[in-house]
Amino acid sequence: MNILGNYKKWRTYRRTVDELSALSTRELNDLGISRTDIRQVAKRGN
């Protein structure tokens, strides 16, 4: 994979982590996600 592709994947991962982190614990629970799972969920999205 090229550098640009890796960067785009990383940006998508960071954006997902940032957006999920901004949610309240209640909102995360409604989605079935715990705060400790945010990074794992973001990695699956890539």
Secondary structure, 3 states (H helix, E strand, C coil): CCHHHHHHHHHHHHHHHHHHHHCCHHHHHHHCCCHHHHHHHHHHHC
